[in-house]
Amino acid sequence: MNSTIAQLKDRFDQALVAAFGDDLAGTDPILVAASNPKFGDYQANVAMSLAKRLGQAPRAIAEQIVQQLQVEDLCEPPTVAGPGFVNLRFKPSYIEAQLKAIQADPRLGIGSTPQPQRVIVDYPSPNIAKEMHVGHLRPCIIGDCLARILEFLGHDVLRLSHIGDWGTPFGMLIAYLREAYPEALTTGSLDLADLAMFYRQAKQRFDGDEAFQAIARTSVVQLQAGDPETIQAWKIVCDLSNRTNLKLFDVMGLSPLIKERGESFYNPFLADVLVELKRLGLLVEDSGAQCVFLDGFTNKEGKPLPLIVQKTDGGYNYATTDLAAIRYRVGVDRVQRVVYPVGAEQINHFAQIFQVGRRAGWITDDVEFVHTPLGSILGEDGKKLKSRSGEAARLQDLLVEAIARARADLETRLVEEARVETEEFIANVAQIVGMGAVKYADLSQNRTSNYIFSYDKMLALQGNTAPYMLYAYVRVQGISRRGGIDFSALGADCPILLHDETELALAKYLLQFDEVLDSVAADLLPNRLCEYLFELSKKFNQFYDRCPILQAEEPQRTSRLILADLMARTIKLGLSLLGIQVLERM
Ligand code: ARG
């Protein structure tokens, strides 16, 4: 099925060609949702953009477009307004037919992209050896959501976790364990709590002791050179750490398709990066280190900034690994797009490696590498969220707390409503509401901004929150239970009738879902999807307040049931793309 906007675009294309010739084929009609429903549903701004090219006044251009525009089956007669806007209002009969067409479609009329790409989403990419903390929450949630949306739209998505398993932290930890608890490195008898503690102790030691720093660096070099004993120690630490992380991914409901391809994976390709950079004349030695001098980056004295790719001790670093990953992703994975949902503090890192990648010819014009910077999660005090002991809050604690609070809210409600539910029901609702609330709170913010983490706000039943969205869905399921309605059996031959203005507004909004998904796929901003779902449920509530459903006369009753079902299915699909499950009751 063609979406409403795709059909309109088609008609504009034909009109532009008819009015101004073949040269204008494929011109974007610049359709935007009308700023005020008084003016219609959409407004086309193409006339303004053509004024220069055609050497005519925009208003005259708009008049000529409207003369040629054949939309009688879709819209009321189009009008020209202001400097040359073309205003369009859909006919209810057209909206009715469009909705009818998506009723039986599990994808709700959302087609697959005509240009499927191979896409890598680089997430959640934690550093192992230390526990995941609050800083890893956003890459998990936003990465998962972007991957789901791109995949749903038909792209071939590879989820790669670029875990930090190869650098200085490992050298430090292994050096420390060798010295303090050598048996831990051979027997594998560690558990993660020990490891976290050892990591803290190792870090303390590292920060205060230069001799130890040198030993730790030697361990990194040994690791990178494949020394068997160091590799064995490294494996023990990685296994343990990974097992714990996988459990957390499971609690968060991250896609099981995430593939681990950590920094260590690229070790065999690091030397090649240098060989190539050298061959291309990009490599420069600077105080013993191998560097690439960056365009547009300067140090405090205004001198060009070097990007170090091999340290004086011969060790490679984070940047070298990412350069090897770029080459691998383009050359072996053959991707067209790579998305990095990673903290905003790495903006320079990505700008630098992308620059070197482009200058080396590894990133060509037909491949898009994008860092989608993520803002920080702050505590109520406006500072980075900390645990009681003053370190970054552990991710695990945060999730457990959210679920516990969702459970407490539910239990209070059960008492108030004198309801009795099984433990299974309570545990399930708490898990879905708690996790959903954390995810939704994160996704509904513009991903580039910092936000304040508040359990109370994210669990509130009112406002742009997960519980609010889940309720909108549950309310419709309640209608079906009360009326003994099987939504899937609602007649395909039963018409949809949009008589009340709230019905029509809800129906039109339902048909904008595909546009929203396309925009998220392009701009990688999941908050747009949250805003859409929030607005949709508000439109549903307006309709629900005004229009009786079960008490309505046929054929209106069935028509309204279909409308309610379509909105519930849109919410369910939308939330699933955000990585959030729905509940039938809560
Ligand atoms: N491990 C890094 C960190 O926790 C993030 C890695 C992001 N991905 C990448 N290809 N650099 O900060």
Boltz pocket constraint, residues with backbone or C-beta under 6 A from the ligand:
constraints:
  - pocket:
      binder: B
      contacts: [[A, 122], [A, 124], [A, 125], [A, 126], [A, 127], [A, 162], [A, 163], [A, 164], [A, 322], [A, 325], [A, 340], [A, 342]]
      max_distance: 6.0
